[in-house]
Amino acid sequence: MPGTAFAATQGTLGATSTGSISIGASIPNRVQISKLADVSFTNQDPSVNASNAQSVCVWSNTSTKGYNVTATGSGTANAFTLANGALTVPYSVEWAGSSGQSSGSALTAGTALTGLTSTATNMNCASGPATSASLIVKISSANLQTMQAATTYTGTLTLVVAPE
């Protein structure tokens, strides 16, 4: 460990011999996202905005429990779009730094939302808070109205969390 002076002492010959060592340990900054669930908008009324909010677990081991999140979609240039062949429909993504939220800060594809702090006390939220953040996916009614009926549009949203 840099900057740490170890001072092992050696034992001497005798009926007993005692020595001692210094022990140091460190770990790098780490984060983990878990408790994500797939989103399915089925038989969605095109006159009503579609929204799916889910509570997720984000854990950080930094001194501030800080993290940032970057989202990318599977559309052209990482856009948040769902597709079926040449047919596409955009969706939006929001993030809230606490669980149980139905709205949050809008994410821009490929741009980190910074300054977030986790309340998770372990990597999988197995004890302490069950979740620590909210992911919200939305499709506006205007975009729903551009979709072709009886056609399934799919896409992938990738979320990358990093320690701060």
C-alpha positions as CSV (number, residue, x, y, z in Angstrom):
1,M,0.0,0.0,0.0
2,P,1.6,3.3,-1.0
3,G,2.5,5.6,1.9
4,T,2.1,2.9,4.5
5,A,5.2,2.0,6.6
6,F,5.2,-1.7,7.6
7,A,7.2,-2.5,10.7
8,A,7.4,-6.2,11.2
9,T,9.2,-7.3,14.3
10,Q,11.0,-10.5,14.5
11,G,11.0,-12.9,17.4
12,T,14.0,-13.9,19.4
13,L,15.3,-17.3,20.4
14,G,13.8,-18.4,23.7
15,A,11.2,-20.6,25.4
16,T,8.6,-18.6,23.4
17,S,9.2,-16.2,20.5
18,T,6.9,-13.4,19.6
19,G,6.8,-11.5,16.3
20,S,4.3,-9.0,14.9
21,I,3.3,-7.7,11.5
22,S,1.3,-4.8,10.3
23,I,-1.7,-5.6,8.0
24,G,-3.2,-3.2,5.6
25,A,-6.1,-3.6,3.1
26,S,-7.7,-1.4,0.5
27,I,-10.3,-1.8,-2.2
28,P,-11.0,0.2,-5.4
29,N,-14.2,2.2,-6.0
30,R,-17.0,-0.1,-7.1
31,V,-20.7,0.2,-8.0
32,Q,-23.4,-2.3,-8.9
33,I,-26.9,-2.0,-10.4
34,S,-29.4,-4.7,-9.8
35,K,-33.1,-5.5,-9.5
36,L,-33.8,-4.4,-13.1
37,A,-36.9,-5.8,-14.9
38,D,-37.9,-5.8,-18.5
39,V,-40.5,-3.3,-19.6
40,S,-43.5,-4.3,-21.8
41,F,-46.2,-1.9,-23.0
42,T,-49.0,-4.1,-24.4
43,N,-52.4,-3.1,-25.7
44,Q,-51.4,0.5,-24.8
45,D,-54.2,3.1,-25.4
46,P,-52.6,5.5,-27.9
47,S,-54.5,8.4,-26.5
48,V,-52.7,8.1,-23.1
49,N,-49.0,8.5,-22.3
50,A,-47.4,5.2,-21.5
51,S,-45.2,5.1,-18.4
52,N,-43.3,2.3,-16.6
53,A,-41.6,3.1,-13.3
54,Q,-39.5,0.5,-11.5
55,S,-37.5,0.7,-8.3
56,V,-33.9,-0.6,-8.7
57,C,-30.9,-1.1,-6.5
58,V,-27.7,0.9,-7.0
59,W,-24.9,0.4,-4.6
60,S,-21.6,2.4,-4.3
61,N,-18.7,1.9,-2.0
62,T,-17.2,5.4,-2.3
63,S,-16.9,7.6,0.8
64,T,-20.0,9.6,-0.4
65,K,-21.8,6.6,-1.8
66,G,-21.8,8.7,-5.0
67,Y,-22.5,7.4,-8.5
68,N,-23.5,8.5,-12.0
69,V,-25.7,6.8,-14.6
70,T,-25.4,6.8,-18.4
71,A,-28.1,5.3,-20.6
72,T,-27.9,4.2,-24.2
73,G,-30.6,2.8,-26.5
74,S,-30.4,0.3,-29.3
75,G,-31.4,2.9,-31.9
76,T,-29.2,4.7,-34.4
77,A,-26.4,6.6,-32.6
78,N,-27.6,5.0,-29.3
79,A,-31.0,6.7,-29.5
80,F,-33.9,5.6,-27.3
81,T,-36.0,4.0,-29.9
82,L,-38.0,0.8,-30.3
83,A,-38.1,-0.8,-33.8
84,N,-39.7,-3.4,-36.0
85,G,-37.8,-3.4,-39.3
86,A,-37.9,0.1,-40.7
87,L,-40.7,1.1,-38.2
88,T,-39.4,3.0,-35.2
89,V,-40.8,4.9,-32.2
90,P,-38.9,7.0,-29.7
91,Y,-39.2,6.6,-26.0
92,S,-37.8,8.7,-23.1
93,V,-35.9,7.6,-20.0
94,E,-35.8,9.3,-16.6
95,W,-33.8,8.5,-13.4
96,A,-34.6,9.4,-9.8
97,G,-32.1,9.0,-7.0
98,S,-34.7,7.5,-4.7
99,S,-37.0,4.5,-5.1
100,G,-40.8,4.6,-5.7
101,Q,-40.7,7.6,-8.0
102,S,-42.9,8.0,-11.1
103,S,-40.8,10.8,-12.6
104,G,-37.2,11.9,-12.4
105,S,-34.4,13.7,-14.3
106,A,-34.5,13.1,-18.1
107,L,-31.6,11.1,-19.4
108,T,-29.9,12.0,-22.7
109,A,-28.4,9.0,-24.6
110,G,-24.7,8.7,-23.9
111,T,-24.6,11.5,-21.3
112,A,-24.0,10.8,-17.6
113,L,-26.4,12.0,-15.0
114,T,-24.0,12.9,-12.2
115,G,-24.1,13.8,-8.5
116,L,-26.3,10.9,-7.4
117,T,-26.0,9.3,-4.0
118,S,-27.1,5.7,-3.0
119,T,-28.8,4.7,0.2
120,A,-28.1,1.0,-0.4
121,T,-26.1,-0.6,2.4
122,N,-25.0,-3.7,0.4
123,M,-24.5,-4.7,-3.2
124,N,-27.8,-6.3,-3.9
125,C,-30.0,-4.4,-1.4
126,A,-30.4,-7.8,0.4
127,S,-30.6,-5.9,3.7
128,G,-31.3,-2.3,4.5
129,P,-33.3,-0.5,1.8
130,A,-34.7,-3.0,-0.7
131,T,-34.1,-0.5,-3.5
132,S,-32.4,2.8,-3.9
133,A,-33.3,4.5,-7.2
134,S,-36.1,4.6,-9.8
135,L,-35.9,4.0,-13.6
136,I,-38.8,5.4,-15.6
137,V,-39.5,4.6,-19.2
138,K,-42.1,6.6,-21.1
139,I,-43.7,6.8,-24.6
140,S,-45.8,9.8,-25.3
141,S,-49.3,9.5,-26.7
142,A,-48.1,11.4,-29.8
143,N,-45.5,8.7,-30.4
144,L,-47.9,5.9,-29.6
145,Q,-50.2,7.2,-32.3
146,T,-47.5,6.8,-34.9
147,M,-47.1,3.1,-34.2
148,Q,-48.6,0.5,-36.5
149,A,-51.3,-1.7,-34.9
150,A,-50.7,-5.3,-34.1
151,T,-46.9,-4.8,-34.5
152,T,-44.4,-5.4,-31.8
153,Y,-41.6,-2.9,-31.4
154,T,-38.6,-3.9,-29.4
155,G,-35.3,-2.4,-28.3
156,T,-32.7,-2.5,-25.6
157,L,-31.9,0.1,-23.0
158,T,-28.4,-0.2,-21.5
159,L,-27.6,1.5,-18.2
160,V,-24.0,2.0,-17.0
161,V,-23.4,3.2,-13.4
162,A,-20.0,4.5,-12.4
163,P,-18.6,5.5,-8.9
164,E,-18.2,9.2,-8.0
